[in-house]
Each structure stands twice: as C-alpha cells, then as structure tokens.
Amino acid sequence: MSDLHNDRMSPGQPSSSLGKVVLASNNAGKLREFAALLDAAGIELIPQGALNVPEAEEPHVTFVENALAKARHAAKLTGLPALADDSGLCVRALRGAPGVYSARYAQRAGGEKSDAANNARVVEQLSGETDRRAYYFCVLVLVRHADDPEPLIAEGRWHGEMLDAPRGANGFGYDPYFFLPALNASAAELDPAVKNASSHRAIALRELLARLTEVA
C-alpha cells in the first residue's frame, strides 16, 4: 500500500478516462463527499439507486471484503465501473468497535438503526473511560468491471477523540461526537470543503486517484 498521504496527485487533477462510475451506496452523505472530490477529476459519480441497484449484502468482518463485495455487485448489475467504500468508527477503548458494524451498531444490540441510537450506545459504553482516542477508517475499492482481477484498493485513517455531547450540525454518522484536536472542532462543525480535504475518505481517495494514474 502506498503512503496514505501521497501528494503526487490531488483530486483536482485529471486521473483517468473512466467517465461514469456507479457509487455502490445510497448514502446521501457519502455521495456528497465523493462527488465533490471526483467531479474535479472528470469522473461522474452515479448513485446505484438511480440505476435501480439494490443494496448488496455486507456479511464480512473486514472493511476490504465488504467494500469489494459491494463494488462487484454494482458493476455486475450496471455494466459500469463501480466504486465502493466500507468505512466506520474505531474506538480504542472499545477494542476497535463499532468498526464494520458502525452503521448498525445499536441495531445489533436490539436498538434501532439510526445515527442517534448508534451514538448513544458509544457514549454509554465510553462512560468512565479516560482513553477517548478513536479514528475513522475507510477502504475504497474500484473495479473496472465485475470480474476485474486487479481491483484498485486504497485506505485512509482520520484520527481524533470521542466527545460525550454532540457538537455541530454538519456531517452525518458519528461526526458530531468525533473531535479533532488539531482543528479544535468536531467533524460536524467543519465546513464541508474542509472535511472533504482532510477526512478518511479524502485520504483514501487521494491514494486511489494516484493509483489510477499508475494503471491508466
């Protein structure tokens, strides 16, 4: 894996002739982040829901396996190159949880599937803990077709700390509780342009775009 902070190419530089790529997700927040980063690279991102692609199963215990499964699923049903991510929050004191189960963390404990419920569970589990370190982790997988034998894989980590109370109204998921000491703000307090330049997805996408120039 290449350096996650690879600066050989920024999202503003043309990267390939892929043109249209289906995003193997219907998450509106992810679509906004990826579309903003990829548009400048000349890649048109189409959410899979716009092409009537159902959600893929995510049965695996690793981020990379889930991302690969989602990318192949979308590519198979559309005939287009597909980009998938699997990402989540990893909290040190919780031994890496919620991890791959970040989107349904509360649901797995009998609660509802919602950002509010997920955040409430993490806050409850961290009660009394002094180690608040955490990071967002993202794996991106791009396949040029469903049977692509050489999928492009990139990853990114965004380090921060967990808060007990939410801050900010932007972002989604755990963003209101994810505090970035270097920026003195939660992820939900950041301007979208700032987040798009520094998040785990931005780090992974910069690596992916650099990889594209190597194989173009």
N, C-alpha and C positions, 0 to 999 in steps of 0.2 A: 504494500500500500504506500502511495506517495505521501509526502508531507501534507498534513491536513491544512496547513496554512500556505499552500502553494500559491505564489503570486505570479506565476507565468502568464496567467490569463485572468481577466476579470469578466463578470457577466456582461459587460458592455462590449466585448469583442466577439465578432462572429466566430462560431465554433464548428459548424458542420452544415451539411445540406439536408438535414433531417426534415425540415419544414414542419409538418404537422406531427405532433406526438400526443398520444392519449395519456392522460393522467389517471392512473389506476386508483382513484379516490373520488369521493363526492364531498369531501370535507371542504367547506367554503373557505375556511381559514387557510388551509394548505394551498388551495387553488390561488388565492390572492398572493400568497408569498411566492410560490413558484412562478406564476405568470409574470409577476413584476420582475423577477430575476431572469427569466428566459426570453421575455419579449425583446430585450435589448440584444440578445444573441441571435435573433432572427428565427426563433423557434416558437411556433404557435401551439399552445397547450390547450387541449380539448378535454374537459372532464368526461369520465367514462359514462356518467349518467346521461349526457347529451347524446350518446350513441347507444343508449339502452343496454349498457353492460351492467349486469348485476354485480353486487359486491362479491369478492372472492372469499373463500374460507381462509382463516388465519390460524391453523391448528398447531403451528410450530412454537418452539420455546426459544428460538433465537430471532433477532431482528432480521438478519440477512435472509433466512429461509422464508419468512413471511413476505418480505419485500419481493423476492424472486417469484414466489407463487402468485402474487398479485400482478406483477408485470407480465408474466407469461399468460395469465388468464385474460387480461385486457388485450394483449396483442393477438391472441388466438381468435377472439371474438370480433375484432375490428380489422385485422389485417394491417394495422399501423404499428409503427414503433411505439413502445409503451414505457412510461416512467412510473416507478412505484417507490414509495418510501415506507419504511416502518420506523417509527420513532416513539420515544417515550421518555418519561422522567425516571431517573435512577437516583435513589436517596441512599447515602452511605449508611446511616443508622438503621435503615430497613433492609440492609443486605442487597441493595440494588433494586428493590421494589419501588414503585409499581412495575417498572421495566416494560416488557412486551404487553403487559396487561393494563397499561396506563389508561386506555380509553374505556375499559370496563372494570376498573379496579373495585369500585363499590359494588357493582353487579355481582362479581364473583363472591362477595361476602353476603349476598342476599339483599343488597340495596338496589337502588335504581341506577340506570345507565345515564349519567349526566355529569357534566363538569363539576357542578356544585357538590354532588354526592362524592365524587372522587376526591375532590379537595378536602372535604370534611373528614373523610377516612384517613387521609395522610396526616392532617393536622392532629387528629385524635391519636394516631399511632406515634406521633413525634412528641406528644405531651411528656414533659420532663426530660427530654433528650437535650444534651448540650451540643452534640455534633449535628449541625444543621447543613452540612455540605451536601450538595446534590449537583447533578448535571443532566441536561437534556442530551439525548443521544439520537442520532439519525443515521440510517443506512439508506442510500439511494441505489436503485438498480434500474438500468436502462437496457432494454432488449430491442434489437432492430427488427426482430420477428419472433414469433412464439417459440421457435426451436433454436434460437440463437445459442451457439455453443460457447460463445465468449461474451456473456453479459458484462456490461461495464458496472462496476461496483465502487461506491465511494462512501465515506462516513465522516461524521463530524460530531464533536462534543462541545457543549456550551456550559461552562462551569458557573455555579452560583450557590446560593444558600436558600433554605426554606424559611418563609415567614409564618407567623401564627395568624395573621389577619391579612386580608387582601388589600392590594394597592393598585390603583389604575383601572381603566375601563377598556383598554385596547387588548388585542391578542385573544387567545382562547385557551382552553385546556387548563393547565396549571400556571399559566402566565401571571395571574395576579399574586400568586404566592411564591414566585420564583424571583429572588432578589439578586441583583448583580452589583456587588460592592464597587467594582471599578467605575460603574456608571451611576452609582447611588440611586438606583431606580429598580423597580420590578420590571419584568418583561412586559407587563400590561401597561406600564407608564411610558414606554418608549414610543417615539414616533415610528410609524411603520417603516419608513425609509431607514432608520437607524437599526431597527430589528432585522430588516432584510439584509443589511450589510454585515451583521455580526452573529446571527443565530446559528444553531447547529445545522439547520437546513442550508443556510448560506455557505457555511464552511464546507459541507458535503457537496453542494452544487458547484462551488468553485473547483473542487477537485474533479468532479465529473466532467465539467466543461474542459478542463485541461486534458483529461484523458481522451476526450473526443478529438482534440486536435492531434493527438498521437496516432489515432487509428483512422482518421479521415483519409 
